[in-house]
Amino acid sequence: MTAKALKPEQNSGQISPVAVAVNAVIQSEQNFHKQLNESNKTIAAMTERIKKLESLLERAVLEHQREKDLIDYLKQRIYGRSSESRIVKKLDDPQTDNQMHQASLFPLDDNVFNEIEVTVHDLGKDGITSEFDLPESDNRDDKDNNTDEQHGKTKTAGQKKGKGKKRPGIITMNSADLEKLGLKVVDEVINDGAEFSVCPECGTQMKQIGREVVSTTLEYAPAHYFLKKVWKNTYKCENCSEPDKSFIVRTPSPEPLLAHSVASASIVSHSIDMKFNFGMPLYRQELMMIDAGIPLTRKVLSDWSSKIYINQLAPFVELLRQELIANHHIHVDESPNEVIKVKGSPGPKQCYMWVYTTTKWNPHRIVIFDFKPGRSAEYPKEFLKGFTGKMHVDGYSGYKSVVEDEPGRDMCACLTHIRRQFVVALRVNTNNSETKILKRLIGLLDDAFKFEREFEEQTVGERDPEKAKEMRQKETKPVMDSFFSICKKVKDANVTPPQGAVAKAIDYALARETEAKTFLDDGNCDIDNNTAENCIRPFVICRKNSLFNFTEVGAEVSAGWLTIVQTAKFNGLNPGRYLNWLLSVIPSIRPKSVLDNLRKLLPWSPDVPVECFAKDIEDIRTQNLNK
């Protein structure tokens, strides 16, 4: 309590020295308390400011770390290795730990410039002059395979069994084996001239007593073009002819592929095969045609492919779509596709190519490409009308409304996409404690993939979905439960920055926990959406080589041709030969609006000729052994 100042005495009218001293002390104390209060206010204000600055500093540090993670991620995407396999083991290896962030101009292949040197090194000292063996078959049912049960090892025909011993079933690139392939043999005799047939001693003409093969080489003859004229006969009956009447019969003409055009099934199928199977754009084909002496421009090729698809093949692709949605397990994905002229857009627009495909276990594989001007969920809703079952999708949030749009649909999340989030976080992370968490989580997902791989390797014959489900419930389910349990504990403990790569990966996984576990209860579901991503790669190659589509119609036509080509490939057909047969037969089928009329043209139809089937190394080996 502050002391009160003393008042002067009533009679004297003077202030005593004691009172003056006391009043001075009291005034000093009051000033002190006043200054103390002001100091406390200043300290409180500074303390509050310090807290705000500390909060801003913490946010700045987190933002800096986020930006650093983003920069490291972009560097990895541009210059680093693209493979995500065995990432944990690579980072645990001290020799590779310091190399994960080093730049590489060719991330897919470190031996771009020294392929020949590497090949020679792998062949060994005697490999330079020896013949190269063709690759071995991957068929697990190969009769040449034998298993050493005692040591748990499998020996295939592709492994060395001893120096100098020829393995059964091996095809080498030497003349003896190549002659068994049924290739045309062209003999060329060396023109030795008259001086070699005259005896150098007496000058008489010598008699030929034999000849020997000096060399055998594999030659290539460029493709050739020719004109094919189709004639039809006209018949007249002389006995029935009258002065005012005659009986004339003409042979029916085959239906043209494209009316009033020189386009044929062979030339169109070759062009489509080159573009959508081998990724050769039309402008390169134009250069090849002109070099061969054929004035066939890209404009003509483009017009042919568009008109033939719209007039002949559009109903066939619709039949494939109906066959696809009749399945109960499909994969869906989408990829950007730039189009120059889009209705309602003042300039080029980024559109999307959607892909829908059956599972890789389906005996009748179907791949449908569907061009749309955007990424809205309305497009897959329209395409999948009538579909019920499970959809394998990536992390795009628009698929949720597609599943909810119609009862009977369910969604399977892709574990590869979930794993990728943690791989990205691991590659840019520098925190040891977070690195341990990431390695643990990636290891659990790797275990789930390992169980799937081992099950497929042990499967002989047709795949049994019930056995797959039983394996997943026994082996994979505990792993998935442990994975999501760790994610929840890390999130609840709040031990990672909320905007960091680790927190984002965990949030991404937890948001899809239910969908990520769908495959555990259905043996027909896949563990990831890699099937769709692998199917869309041919389109990506075509997009990279062609850069863009000029119009929406052109993009739709490209989607249709890609559908036919890739569906043929996945059903074991050679796209070029199948297209040649398809374009030869389909003009005569009418009406095409009745889709049942087109079923005999499906890639798995028994009406497909044998010559349309693609060959692999096993076919060549069988042909070689039978001769």
Buried (B, 14 or more C-beta within 10 A) or exposed (E): EEEEBBEEEEEEEEEEEEBEEBBEEBEEEEEEEEEEEEEEEEEEEEEEEEEEEEEEEEEEEBEEBBEEBEEBBEBBEEEBBEEBEEBBEBBEEEEEEEEBBEEBEEBEEEEEEEEEEEEEEEEEEEEEEEEEEBEBBEBEEBEBBEEEEEEEEEEBBBEEEEEEEEBEBBBBEEEEBBEBEEEEEEEEEEEEEEEEEEEEEEEEEEEEEEEEEEEEEEEEEEEEEEEEEEEEEEEEEEEEEEEEEEEEEEEEEEEEBBEEBEBBBBBBBBBBBBBBBEBBBBEBBBEBBEEEEEEBBBEBBBBBBBBBBEBBBEBBBBBBBEBBBEBBBBBBBBBEBBBBBBEEBEEEBBBBBBBBBBBBBBEBBBBBBBBBBEBEBBBBBEBBEEBEBBBBBBBBEBBBEBBEBEEEBBBBBBBBBBBBBBBBBBBBBEBEEBBEBBBBBBBBBBBBBEBBEEBEEEBEEEBEEEEBBEBBEEBBBEBBEBBBEBBBEBBEEEBBBEEBBBBBBBBBBBBBBEBBBBBBEBBBBBBBBBBBBBBBEBBBBBBEBBEBBEBBBBBBBBBBBBBBBBBBBBBBBBBBBBBBBBBBBBBEBEEBEEBEBBEEBBBBEEEBEEEBBBEEBBEBBEBBEEE
